């Protein structure tokens, strides 16, 4: 919340645009299977 230029999203709410529109991603380990399921 207090970091400039940081966007925090739940894995269940992420779309492909959010991923490709950022230079860096920081993911929780348990978010990876959720993203794989959502995004193929």
ZAMARGU-4260 file (C-alpha; in steps of 0.2 Angstrom, whole numbers, plus 5000, padded with zeros to 4 digits):
<rodrens>
0) 5000/5000/5000 | 5013/5012/5005 | 5026/5008/4991 | 5025/5019/4976 | 5022/5011/4959
5) 5017/4994/4967 | 5001/4986/4963 | 4995/4971/4974 | 4982/4959/4967 | 4975/4942/4972
10) 4980/4928/4960 | 4962/4925/4957 | 4959/4943/4950 | 4975/4944/4939 | 4973/4944/4920
15) 4986/4942/4906 | 4987/4961/4904 | 4992/4964/4922 | 5006/4952/4920 | 5013/4959/4903
20) 5011/4977/4908 | 5023/4976/4922 | 5042/4975/4922 | 5043/4964/4937 | 5032/4952/4947
25) 5033/4946/4964 | 5023/4930/4967 | 5019/4920/4982 | 5023/4902/4979 | 5005/4896/4981
30) 4999/4909/4968 | 5008/4900/4954 | 4996/4886/4952 | 4981/4898/4953 | 4989/4908/4939
35) 4993/4893/4929 | 4974/4887/4930 | 4967/4904/4926 | 4979/4909/4912 | 4983/4892/4905
</rodrens>
